[in-house]
Amino acid sequence: MTQEITTRRENIGFLVASYVILVAAGVVGLRFNTPTTVTLRWVVVILLVTIAIVQARVPREGSPVWKVHLYLGVHGGLVAALMFLQPGWTMYPVLYFPPSVRAILALSVRPGAYWIAAYTVAIAASFAIRMDLSEGLIALFLYGVLYALFGAFTNAIVRADTARRESQALLAELQEAHRQLQEYAARIEELVVMEERNRLAREMHDTLGHRLTVASVQLEGAQRLCPTDPQRAASMVGTVREQVREALSELRSTVATLRTPVEADLQLPSSLRRLTAYFEEVTSLTIHQVLPDEMPDLPGAHRLALFRAAQELLTNVQRHAEASQGWLVLSVSDDAVKLLVSDDGRGLSVSAEQAGFGLRGLRERAAQLGGELHLEPRRGGGTQASFRVPLPGEGSDG
């Protein structure tokens, strides 16, 4: 596996340094270790020129590994030929420095170390063959230590540069992750704001809408009774005044805490009994109740959702059904609590069901708890609404 850690400028600088080493070695070799014959001198010059050409043909980044090995072999072979032609303690062994660096940079550590070892053996062999064995052992020890230190230093540079590049890549990934987290946080904030607006809208509808609807019905009745029964009309106006006062109180509480303003501390059956009694009082409608004697310990969100459902569905009976009586049934099964509100009125049209904000709010409440809301015609006439939520820890079977 090849690796490339140098930039274009670094490659140019390294190539210039390689040529400086080559020129210095050539000058010393030709000047102070003069070849014995003119022919040998020209052979040395040709080898030096050939090495210069080879140094300019360094494999580019992404080249096949075999090209890198071929380059290192040819370069090393030419230097070995120089040392065999001009034996002795010359500068020619330093010509192995450039290919040694290339071996570490272009290959992984182990293949690079093999090439450095091969160059060291070539130096020692030239001394042993052309001079004597003792000179070869000395050269092996001396250049072996030198090239080992050189290779270790080069490898340390490679590892440091690799660590730097990995750190830069990690930093880029962290910056990208941070940017994405900021985007996600902004989206979550928008969703939270939208959810809070929807919840506030439902609270306002379920509290103020209910109170004001009752007040509107009472005022209509009082208006009709003014000419014939002023005393009863005044009583109804007093009821409206009380409704408006309670609506203002609930508005203040909703704006302050966004929580249910009534029935917070009561069990659900008790809350529904109070709601039904009050509803009968202000509307003159008869509501038949069927409530369980015992209820499981429901969370506040479940109690509030069922209470608001009863409040909204009874308000719809008053506003749309034109009914004379209604039914409110609360039942508990093994996995759910079910509220059933029905009437004997004219029924709820499909368009009204689809357009009603209150019904949409109830569906949202049910969905948040894993439940559901169903509306259907009642047997015998009228409308029947079923609001069902699963018990905590149970899934919805709808």
QUIDA-V455365 format. One record per residue. N is the residue number from 0. RES is the residue in one letter. NEAR is the number of other C-alpha atoms within 10 Angstrom. Layout:
BEGIN
N|RES|NEAR, N|RES|NEAR
END
This chain:
BEGIN
0|M|9, 1|T|15, 2|Q|15, 3|E|15, 4|I|15, 5|T|15, 6|T|9, 7|R|8, 8|R|9, 9|E|11, 10|N|13, 11|I|12, 12|G|11, 13|F|16, 14|L|17, 15|V|14, 16|A|13, 17|S|21, 18|Y|17, 19|V|12, 20|I|19, 21|L|21, 22|V|16, 23|A|15, 24|A|19, 25|G|23, 26|V|14, 27|V|14, 28|G|22, 29|L|14, 30|R|10, 31|F|10, 32|N|16, 33|T|14, 34|P|17, 35|T|9, 36|T|9, 37|V|10, 38|T|10, 39|L|14, 40|R|17, 41|W|12, 42|V|16, 43|V|21, 44|V|15, 45|I|12, 46|L|17, 47|L|19, 48|V|15, 49|T|13, 50|I|21, 51|A|17, 52|I|12, 53|V|15, 54|Q|20, 55|A|12, 56|R|10, 57|V|17, 58|P|19, 59|R|11, 60|E|12, 61|G|11, 62|S|12, 63|P|12, 64|V|15, 65|W|10, 66|K|13, 67|V|18, 68|H|18, 69|L|12, 70|Y|20, 71|L|24, 72|G|15, 73|V|14, 74|H|21, 75|G|22, 76|G|15, 77|L|17, 78|V|22, 79|A|21, 80|A|17, 81|L|21, 82|M|24, 83|F|17, 84|L|16, 85|Q|22, 86|P|18, 87|G|16, 88|W|13, 89|T|15, 90|M|17, 91|Y|23, 92|P|20, 93|V|16, 94|L|24, 95|Y|22, 96|F|17, 97|P|20, 98|P|23, 99|S|24, 100|V|19, 101|R|20, 102|A|26, 103|I|26, 104|L|20, 105|A|25, 106|L|19, 107|S|15, 108|V|17, 109|R|11, 110|P|15, 111|G|23, 112|A|20, 113|Y|14, 114|W|21, 115|I|25, 116|A|19, 117|A|14, 118|Y|26, 119|T|23, 120|V|18, 121|A|22, 122|I|24, 123|A|24, 124|A|22, 125|S|24, 126|F|24, 127|A|19, 128|I|13, 129|R|16, 130|M|13, 131|D|12, 132|L|15, 133|S|12, 134|E|19, 135|G|21, 136|L|17, 137|I|14, 138|A|22, 139|L|21, 140|F|14, 141|L|13, 142|Y|20, 143|G|20, 144|V|13, 145|L|13, 146|Y|21, 147|A|15, 148|L|12, 149|F|16, 150|G|22, 151|A|15, 152|F|13, 153|T|19, 154|N|19, 155|A|12, 156|I|15, 157|V|20, 158|R|14, 159|A|12, 160|D|14, 161|T|15, 162|A|12, 163|R|12, 164|R|13, 165|E|12, 166|S|12, 167|Q|12, 168|A|12, 169|L|12, 170|L|12, 171|A|12, 172|E|12, 173|L|12, 174|Q|12, 175|E|12, 176|A|12, 177|H|12, 178|R|12, 179|Q|12, 180|L|12, 181|Q|12, 182|E|12, 183|Y|12, 184|A|12, 185|A|12, 186|R|12, 187|I|12, 188|E|12, 189|E|12, 190|L|12, 191|V|12, 192|V|12, 193|M|12, 194|E|12, 195|E|13, 196|R|12, 197|N|14, 198|R|17, 199|L|16, 200|A|14, 201|R|22, 202|E|22, 203|M|18, 204|H|18, 205|D|21, 206|T|22, 207|L|21, 208|G|17, 209|H|20, 210|R|21, 211|L|17, 212|T|16, 213|V|21, 214|A|22, 215|S|13, 216|V|17, 217|Q|22, 218|L|20, 219|E|13, 220|G|15, 221|A|22, 222|Q|15, 223|R|12, 224|L|16, 225|C|13, 226|P|9, 227|T|9, 228|D|11, 229|P|14, 230|Q|12, 231|R|14, 232|A|21, 233|A|16, 234|S|13, 235|M|22, 236|V|19, 237|G|15, 238|T|18, 239|V|22, 240|R|15, 241|E|14, 242|Q|22, 243|V|17, 244|R|13, 245|E|16, 246|A|20, 247|L|15, 248|S|13, 249|E|21, 250|L|17, 251|R|13, 252|S|15, 253|T|18, 254|V|12, 255|A|9, 256|T|9, 257|L|15, 258|R|16, 259|T|19, 260|P|15, 261|V|13, 262|E|16, 263|A|13, 264|D|8, 265|L|11, 266|Q|15, 267|L|25, 268|P|19, 269|S|12, 270|S|16, 271|L|23, 272|R|15, 273|R|13, 274|L|17, 275|T|21, 276|A|13, 277|Y|12, 278|F|19, 279|E|14, 280|E|12, 281|V|16, 282|T|14, 283|S|12, 284|L|16, 285|T|17, 286|I|19, 287|H|15, 288|Q|17, 289|V|14, 290|L|18, 291|P|12, 292|D|6, 293|E|10, 294|M|14, 295|P|11, 296|D|12, 297|L|14, 298|P|10, 299|G|12, 300|A|14, 301|H|20, 302|R|19, 303|L|19, 304|A|21, 305|L|23, 306|F|22, 307|R|24, 308|A|28, 309|A|24, 310|Q|18, 311|E|21, 312|L|23, 313|L|23, 314|T|21, 315|N|18, 316|V|26, 317|Q|23, 318|R|13, 319|H|14, 320|A|22, 321|E|15, 322|A|20, 323|S|15, 324|Q|18, 325|G|22, 326|W|17, 327|L|22, 328|V|17, 329|L|22, 330|S|14, 331|V|17, 332|S|9, 333|D|8, 334|D|14, 335|A|17, 336|V|20, 337|K|18, 338|L|20, 339|L|21, 340|V|23, 341|S|29, 342|D|28, 343|D|21, 344|G|20, 345|R|15, 346|G|20, 347|L|18, 348|S|13, 349|V|10, 350|S|8, 351|A|11, 352|E|13, 353|Q|10, 354|A|10, 355|G|11, 356|F|14, 357|G|22, 358|L|21, 359|R|15, 360|G|21, 361|L|23, 362|R|17, 363|E|19, 364|R|25, 365|A|21, 366|A|15, 367|Q|13, 368|L|18, 369|G|18, 370|G|22, 371|E|21, 372|L|21, 373|H|12, 374|L|17, 375|E|15, 376|P|17, 377|R|15, 378|R|10, 379|G|9, 380|G|14, 381|G|20, 382|T|23, 383|Q|23, 384|A|20, 385|S|18, 386|F|24, 387|R|27, 388|V|27, 389|P|23, 390|L|22, 391|P|15, 392|G|7, 393|E|12, 394|G|14, 395|S|16, 396|D|11, 397|G|9
END
